[in-house]
Structure formats: C-alpha cells, structure tokens
C-alpha cells in the first residue's frame, strides 16, 4: 500500500476531496487527525483510525458521502476511495509503516 502523507491543515481538511492523485490505490495518511468527513465526496471511503503505535483503532469500509467519523484516541487516519477488491486493515491490526512507502506533500505529492 502506497501512502501519501498529509500534514498541513489544508491537506488534512480537504483530504481526498480534491485529489485525483490517490485514484490508483494510493492511501492518504492524515496526521495529526482524529476526525474525518466525507462531505463533497462523490463515492464512499475506506477509513482506518490509528494510534501512536500504528495500531488500527477503528476501521470502516464504504463510509458514504456526507458523513463524519472520529475516534478520540486516534493520532492519524488513513483514507482512500472505497475499493472492495483491495484489502484494508481491520481493527486491532498493527501496521508497519516504512518511510519508503510514504510521499509527503513537501515532495509535491499533494
């Protein structure tokens, strides 16, 4: 799974709303973040809320447009356009995030 790291306020606020770049299976990692919205989205989202150890606290697939979702203990959220053919982490899993799988907005990814 390829991650795009969104750290600026604007990047986190807009999420996938204005990004066609994440259409090829890339996942947006919003940090810091404990709440997301899908207002303005045309399709559902897959989202996973992570703690500081990259453990999945809450995982949701097919979050419909015009919804909000949060987890009080989250420090980051992964989101992508919903894709039932691709795997998605379940609650309780711990992710192993390597920096080689992350592109930051400073590198022009966002």
C-alpha positions as CSV (number, residue, x, y, z in Angstrom):
1,X,0.0,0.0,0.0
2,X,1.5,3.4,-1.0
3,X,0.9,6.2,1.4
4,X,0.7,10.0,0.8
5,X,1.3,11.8,4.0
6,X,-0.9,14.9,4.5
7,X,0.3,17.1,7.4
8,X,-0.7,20.7,6.5
9,X,-4.1,22.0,7.7
10,X,-5.3,22.4,4.1
11,X,-4.2,18.9,3.1
12,X,-5.9,17.4,6.1
13,X,-9.1,19.5,5.7
14,X,-9.6,18.6,2.0
15,X,-8.4,15.0,2.3
16,X,-9.3,13.1,-0.9
17,X,-11.9,15.8,-2.0
18,X,-9.6,17.5,-4.5
19,X,-7.1,14.7,-5.1
20,X,-7.2,12.7,-8.2
21,X,-3.7,11.5,-7.4
22,X,-5.0,8.9,-4.9
23,X,-7.2,7.2,-7.5
24,X,-4.6,4.5,-8.3
25,X,-4.9,2.7,-5.0
26,X,-2.8,5.2,-3.0
27,X,-3.8,5.9,0.5
28,X,-3.9,9.3,2.2
29,X,-2.4,9.4,5.7
30,X,-3.7,12.4,7.6
31,X,-1.7,13.3,10.7
32,X,-2.4,14.6,13.2
33,X,-6.0,13.6,12.9
34,X,-8.8,12.0,14.9
35,X,-11.9,13.0,12.8
36,X,-12.7,13.0,9.1
37,X,-15.6,14.0,6.9
38,X,-16.9,12.8,3.5
39,X,-18.8,16.0,2.6
40,X,-18.5,16.8,-1.1
41,X,-17.3,13.3,-2.0
42,X,-18.9,11.5,-4.9
43,X,-18.1,8.0,-3.7
44,X,-17.6,6.1,-0.4
45,X,-14.4,6.0,1.5
46,X,-12.4,3.3,3.4
47,X,-11.0,4.8,6.6
48,X,-8.8,3.5,9.4
49,X,-8.0,5.4,12.6
50,X,-4.6,4.7,14.1
51,X,-3.0,5.2,17.5
52,X,0.6,6.3,18.1
53,X,1.9,2.7,17.6
54,X,0.1,2.4,14.2
55,X,-2.5,0.1,15.7
56,X,-5.9,0.3,13.9
57,X,-8.4,1.5,16.5
58,X,-11.4,1.7,14.1
59,X,-11.7,0.5,10.5
60,X,-14.6,1.3,8.3
61,X,-15.3,0.4,4.7
62,X,-17.7,2.2,2.3
63,X,-18.3,5.2,4.5
64,X,-20.9,7.0,2.5
65,X,-20.6,10.7,1.3
66,X,-21.8,13.4,3.6
67,X,-20.8,11.7,6.9
68,X,-18.4,12.3,9.7
69,X,-16.4,9.8,11.7
70,X,-14.0,10.1,14.6
71,X,-12.1,8.2,17.2
72,X,-11.0,10.1,20.4
73,X,-7.7,8.1,20.8
74,X,-6.6,8.4,17.1
75,X,-3.5,10.3,16.2
76,X,-3.8,9.6,12.4
77,X,-6.3,8.5,9.8
78,X,-5.8,6.5,6.6
79,X,-8.3,7.1,3.9
80,X,-8.9,6.0,0.3
81,X,-11.7,5.8,-2.2
82,X,-13.5,2.6,-1.4
83,X,-12.3,-0.4,-3.3
84,X,-13.9,-3.7,-2.3
85,X,-11.3,-5.7,-4.4
86,X,-8.4,-4.5,-2.3
87,X,-7.6,-5.4,1.2
88,X,-8.0,-3.0,4.1
89,X,-6.6,-3.2,7.7
90,X,-9.0,-4.4,10.4
91,X,-9.4,-3.0,13.9
92,X,-6.7,-4.4,16.2
93,X,-4.1,-4.9,13.4
94,X,-0.8,-3.1,13.9
95,X,0.6,-1.6,10.7
96,X,4.3,-1.5,9.8
97,X,4.8,1.8,8.0
98,X,8.1,2.2,6.2
99,X,9.3,5.6,5.1
100,X,9.9,4.3,1.6
101,X,6.1,3.8,1.3
102,X,5.4,7.5,2.2
103,X,5.4,10.5,-0.1
104,X,5.0,13.8,1.7
105,X,3.2,16.9,0.5
106,X,6.6,18.7,0.6
107,X,7.8,16.4,-2.2
108,X,4.9,17.6,-4.4
109,X,2.7,14.6,-3.8
110,X,-0.2,16.8,-2.6
